[in-house]
Amino acid sequence: MAQLVGRMCVICRERIGNEIDSRFCPACGSPVHTACTSVAALQKTEGACPVCGAPATEVAPRRELAEQEAEWQAGGKQRRRGGWIMAASVVFGLLGLMQFAFVNMRTLPATDRHEARGNVFNGLVPVALGCAGFLLGLRQMSKKS
């Protein structure tokens, strides 16, 4: 996210000293002091931002920049979330596969049919869920923002 500190408030034309008392205008993306926005709302002028009162010459470029930045950040979060889903599902699936293999190797000679079915079910369910999670994560990462 872009820095607020050191930028100039478009309403009062003073430097922004900290991020606590300032923000980006939600309508146009211009840097403003929080206190200045309430004053600007009272002094609405023609062609200015309806929220912060920034002049029309400054509103359009800042709005485009703010929209691009918001779109970029939303896309990054979407991909990040998909990556975590994929990683967790791969680990979960591998653990299920290992459990399936080790339990069957250990008990294979002495298992009856009912116990063997239980071992297969207990091992393959995590593998199937891991595959489903992997596909879900892949879908999340490929979504367009």
TACOR-V710507 format. One record per residue. N is the residue number from 0. RES is the residue in one letter. PSI is psi in whole degrees, -180 to 180 (* if undefined). NEAR is the number of other C-alpha atoms within 12 Angstrom. Layout:
# TACOR-V710507
{{N	RES	PSI	NEAR} {N	RES	PSI	NEAR}}
This chain:
# TACOR-V710507
{{0	M	146	16} {1	A	153	19} {2	Q	142	18} {3	L	-38	26} {4	V	131	21} {5	G	-13	18} {6	R	167	24} {7	M	132	23} {8	C	131	35} {9	V	-10	36} {10	I	-56	35} {11	C	-9	23} {12	R	28	17} {13	E	155	17} {14	R	141	20} {15	I	122	28} {16	G	-32	19} {17	N	164	19} {18	E	-12	20} {19	I	-43	14} {20	D	17	19} {21	S	167	30} {22	R	172	31} {23	F	137	38} {24	C	127	33} {25	P	-21	24} {26	A	-42	25} {27	C	-13	31} {28	G	9	33} {29	S	146	43} {30	P	130	42} {31	V	153	42} {32	H	145	35} {33	T	-40	28} {34	A	-32	18} {35	C	-28	28} {36	T	-34	31} {37	S	-35	19} {38	V	-42	19} {39	A	-32	26} {40	A	-31	20} {41	L	-28	13} {42	Q	50	19} {43	K	131	20} {44	T	160	16} {45	E	132	12} {46	G	5	16} {47	A	168	24} {48	C	132	31} {49	P	-18	25} {50	V	-53	31} {51	C	-13	39} {52	G	15	36} {53	A	143	41} {54	P	150	27} {55	A	-29	21} {56	T	-26	17} {57	E	-19	24} {58	V	-50	30} {59	A	-51	20} {60	P	-38	17} {61	R	-38	26} {62	R	-44	24} {63	E	-43	17} {64	L	-44	21} {65	A	-40	24} {66	E	-41	23} {67	Q	-42	19} {68	E	-42	18} {69	A	-40	20} {70	E	-42	17} {71	W	-44	17} {72	Q	-40	17} {73	A	-41	19} {74	G	-39	20} {75	G	-40	20} {76	K	-40	19} {77	Q	-47	23} {78	R	-40	24} {79	R	-44	20} {80	R	-42	24} {81	G	-38	25} {82	G	-41	24} {83	W	-40	21} {84	I	-44	28} {85	M	-46	27} {86	A	-45	22} {87	A	-40	25} {88	S	-34	27} {89	V	-45	27} {90	V	-46	21} {91	F	-45	26} {92	G	-41	28} {93	L	-39	24} {94	L	-41	23} {95	G	-41	27} {96	L	-41	27} {97	M	-43	21} {98	Q	-43	23} {99	F	-47	27} {100	A	-46	21} {101	F	-39	17} {102	V	-43	25} {103	N	-36	25} {104	M	-39	16} {105	R	-38	14} {106	T	7	18} {107	L	-49	18} {108	P	-30	12} {109	A	22	13} {110	T	145	17} {111	D	176	13} {112	R	-41	13} {113	H	-44	11} {114	E	-36	17} {115	A	-40	22} {116	R	-40	18} {117	G	-41	18} {118	N	-41	28} {119	V	-46	28} {120	F	-46	20} {121	N	-29	25} {122	G	-36	27} {123	L	-23	26} {124	V	-49	23} {125	P	-34	28} {126	V	-45	28} {127	A	-43	23} {128	L	-37	26} {129	G	-42	27} {130	C	-42	26} {131	A	-42	21} {132	G	-38	27} {133	F	-45	29} {134	L	-38	22} {135	L	-44	25} {136	G	-39	26} {137	L	-40	24} {138	R	-42	19} {139	Q	-41	24} {140	M	-27	24} {141	S	-3	18} {142	K	141	18} {143	K	140	14} {144	S	*	17}}
